[in-house]
Amino acid sequence: MLVTFEPGVLLVVIAAGAVLAVTSGTGTATARTVIALAPVAASIVVIQSLAPAVCRPDCTPAATVGPLTIYDEGLSRALVFVTRLVAMEVVALPLLATTHPADLFAALRRIGLPYQVALLLSLSLQLVPILRRELDAVLAAHRARGFRGRGLGALAPALVPVVAGSFERMTTLVLALEARALGAGGTRTSFRRVELGPVGVVACVAALVGCLAGVGLAVARGPAPPLSIAFPPAVAVAIVLGSLAVFVLVLARAGRALTAG
Amino acid sequence: MTADAAKPSVATPAVRHGPPPTALIVALVPLAVAVNFLANSLVALLGLPIYLDTIGTFLAAALLGPWWGALAGVLTNVVGAFPNGVANLLFAPVNVAAALVWGYGIRRLGLGQAVLGFFGLAVVVGVVTGVLATPIVLLVFGGATGHPSDLITATLASFGIERAALVSSVVTSVPDKVIAGYAGLAITAALPVAVASRAVLPEAPGTRRLAIALGGIVVGVILAAVAVLALPPG
């Protein structure tokens, strides 16, 4: 996805990813993640459509709103960037949503990932929700004592006790792991067993070949000429104003948080 | 924690050199990853115009070594891919660079010994990571990331999207790393002395160290405010 700007290819990838998401029962999670890209998409549309980098100085104006001129080339490129991002997420999310992290790490260990790294990854993934719960408890304790930290002022008082407490918890955990021969030599075994059957091999080879073919094709064809879709003025204005509204909301929230500290 | 941190330490133990024990690595690296993730989630929750995804990277790089910090950085982006999407993975080299600069700066060059050196190192980390993030932001996101720093990019876009993205990235990255560094310093003050003494950090035992850390955070806040608010929309 990262080597092409061709909307046709990207739309095919999105369609394939959508089918994958629906058939694997992860459609809702995938849709949620795609919706979460809205602020990024809004920023891309605003910046690219108002100040396109690919066509200067011969950009084609699509519409004018007050002092702002929207250009076809910028808006087209912005939509391609958004499509690329969506394609990347839609294809990867079903894998992440349907695979238990431990299975993923066990599979990676089979292709050479050191078990120490897999262990650190597993511990990190387990620690995140624990720390999040502790952070909630600390913030609740702050509130109970009348401390209502906002903005940057809330960060250090919330983080430091959580980390200090967690370090003790981790030390206990490590003692338990050492008692179970952490760091000892020899072949490590795992409770998780990931078998690589014929279907898996075919899928891996197909993915690898597809990836290499895609990169090769993109390199052979060279950089694509700047895409320029002739947007009806009303459509261009609607897309950019909608994006601008999201963009301004993000900025307003940041401004409030910064001044609240 | 405040009470413990506020206790004046009777004697500062000598800095512990040599490779870190496995137990410490297994305890500290996941903690660093979780801290990175948690702080980043917290600033997103508060809507702050910074990232703070390198506090744990700083801790691992300073207390364990640059390459352990780099591992913590990579793992942060891998862990972040599960809830936030795979685009997170593309920023792993930035976290690695932060760890290497911090780790070698503190442990090899001794830049963490004085307050000024520590501040300067945080600024260098900010510049390096800001520059490194720029091509990723341009190639993958077209210069925008949905972060409040996009205001700077949008304002300067008429100078060229590449230059605007570079300025925006560096200007937000520097205060971010200063805040992250000093927040990390505040955390080391709350860690057991045997762990905290693995790195030479600004000499400020007890409350003084916390005061310096908080002073650094205030400086970072001011820089962040300047970065986001000083440039009006174009």
Interface residues (C-beta under 8 A of the other chain):
Chain A: L2 T33 A36 L37 A38 P39 V40 A41 A42 S43 I44 V46 I47 Q48 L50 A51 A53 R77 A78 F81 R84 L85 M88 E89 A92 L93 L96 P101 Q116 V117 L119 L120 L121 L123 S124 L125 Q126 L127 V128 I130 L131 R132 L135 R150 G151 L152 A154 L155 A156 A158 L159 V160 P161 V162 V163 A164 S166 F167 M170 T171 L173 V174 L175 L177 E178 L182 G183 F247 V250 L251 R253 A254 G255 R256 A257 L258 G261
Chain B: M1 D4 T22 A23 L24 I25 V26 A27 L28 V29 P30 L31 V33 A34 V35 F37 L38 A39 S41 L42 V43 L46 G47 L48 P49 I50 L52 I55 L71 L75 T76 V78 V79 A81 F82 N84 G85 V86 A87 L139 V140 F141 G142 G143 A144 T145 G146 H147 P148 D150 L151 T153 A154 A157 S158 G160 I161 E162 A164 I179 A183 A186 I187 A190 L191 P192 V195 A213 L214 I217 G220 V221 A224 A225 V228 L229
